Amino acid sequence: MAIKVLVPTALQKFTNNEAQIECSAGNISELIESLETKYPGIKKSLCDDQGEPRRFLNFYVNSEDIRFLDGTKTALNDQDEVSIVPAVAGG
């Protein structure tokens, strides 16, 4: 099952400067583990000490925010697109 993952510039240092990668996973939690296996060290930037996505990162599955779906248990299907988007603040 191929899931397309869009990686923000700040995290591309873990993915050999690739902005788009493919992984296999059944849900977001599995995707994070798959990314860590393939790109050691990336999980620390994606998750807090409890293993939850960091507050300043948003995960989208096919343009849907996982916070409004099932969080890290959000199911993934073949050909889904997951975007990792850093939060932007300003004033």
Backbone hydrogen bonds, N-H to C=O, Kabsch-Sander energy under -0.5 kcal/mol:
donor,donor_aa,acceptor,acceptor_aa,energy
3,I,1,M,-0.6
3,I,23,C,-3.1
4,K,80,D,-2.5
5,V,21,I,-3.2
6,L,82,V,-3.1
7,V,5,V,-0.6
7,V,19,A,-2.9
11,L,8,P,-1.8
12,Q,8,P,-0.7
12,Q,9,T,-1.1
14,F,11,L,-1.8
15,T,11,L,-0.6
17,N,12,Q,-3.1
18,E,15,T,-1.3
21,I,5,V,-2.4
23,C,3,I,-2.2
28,I,74,T,-1.2
29,S,72,T,-2.6
31,L,27,N,-2.1
32,I,28,I,-2.4
33,E,29,S,-1.8
34,S,30,E,-2.5
35,L,31,L,-2.7
36,E,32,I,-2.2
37,T,33,E,-2.1
38,K,34,S,-2.3
39,Y,35,L,-3.4
42,I,39,Y,-2.0
45,S,41,G,-0.6
45,S,42,I,-0.9
46,L,42,I,-1.4
47,C,43,K,-3.1
48,D,52,E,-2.9
51,G,48,D,-1.8
54,R,46,L,-2.7
57,L,54,R,-1.8
58,N,85,V,-2.8
60,Y,83,S,-2.4
61,V,64,E,-2.7
62,N,60,Y,-0.6
62,N,81,E,-3.4
64,E,61,V,-1.7
65,D,63,S,-0.5
66,I,59,F,-2.5
68,F,65,D,-1.9
69,L,66,I,-1.2
71,G,66,I,-2.5
73,K,70,D,-2.0
74,T,71,G,-1.8
76,L,26,G,-2.5
79,Q,2,A,-2.9
80,D,77,N,-2.2
82,V,4,K,-3.3
83,S,60,Y,-2.5
83,S,81,E,-0.5
84,I,6,L,-2.0
85,V,58,N,-3.4
85,V,83,S,-0.7
87,A,56,F,-3.9
